[in-house]
Amino acid sequence: MTILIISILAVLALGSGQALAAGKQQASPKTLKVVMHDPGCHWFLVHGKDTKKASVRGPIRLQNLDEAKLRVASRTQLRFIPVGKSIVLGRGRYVVLMVGQAPDDNYLKLIVS
């Protein structure tokens, strides 16, 4: 009899846990766009304004709308974003450069907290 009661309680506990998990939805990360704009070649587009620095709460989806592949570097990794594609970045400090960029192009700085 006790085994039957324990089994029923276990089934009820699992069922309620699944119901709670089903109720939680993962929010998709917000998108931060890197756009082409002269002078400086590439910029972050934040609230309709071009800027070289951005600080956002993460995770963040970084989208490349520039004219060439972007290089995203942190202390621990180096990633590339082809034109028209995006990557998701977690917490950290990043420097965004265009591959093969001219010396006078912008170095974009991104902090994801």
VENSULLIN-V195210 format. One record per backbone hydrogen bond with DSSP energy under -1.0 kcal/mol. CO is the residue of the C=O (numbers start at 0). NH is the residue of the N-H. If there is no record, write none. Layout:
<<CO NH> <CO NH>>
This chain:
<<0 4> <1 5> <2 6> <3 7> <4 8> <5 9> <6 10> <7 11> <8 12> <9 13> <10 14> <11 15> <12 16> <13 17> <14 18> <15 19> <16 20> <17 21> <18 22> <19 23> <29 60> <31 62> <32 44> <33 64> <34 42> <39 41> <39 105> <40 36> <42 34> <43 50> <45 48> <48 45> <50 43> <51 108> <53 110> <55 112> <59 88> <60 31> <61 86> <62 33> <63 83> <68 98> <69 80> <70 96> <71 78> <72 94> <76 73> <78 71> <80 69> <81 84> <84 63> <86 61> <88 59> <91 111> <93 109> <94 72> <95 107> <96 70> <97 100> <101 104> <107 95> <108 53> <109 93> <110 55> <111 91>>
